[in-house]
Amino acid sequence: MAGTLPTAVSSASAGTLARELANTLQLNELQYLKLKGFETKKLEAIKAAETALTGQELVAQLTTIESAFSASVLEILTPNQQKAFIGMKTLVDVAQTSPAK
């Protein structure tokens, strides 16, 4: 691949992230494809926010992006998958708010 294409990188990363989540939540192919699209949009929005914002504005925007992503994902999941996703998110959130000092 000649040059660096941010969209291509985002798509590759989104595909990897989506596949990991799909395997964990046992998503069907349609759910996986939707999730991959959500991941792509999320990564693009994060890049844009990190480029344009700093400090508390960046933190607020990243929180908004993550909330929108989670809401979109929850809409495509079955009730059992939703429980697993929420449990996973809770573990990730706890890990992220307890950094090693």
Secondary structure as GFF3:
##gff-version 3
##sequence-region A 1 101
A	DSSP	alpha_helix	6	25	.	.	.	ID=ss1
A	DSSP	alpha_helix	29	52	.	.	.	ID=ss2
A	DSSP	alpha_helix	55	76	.	.	.	ID=ss3
A	DSSP	alpha_helix	79	97	.	.	.	ID=ss4
###
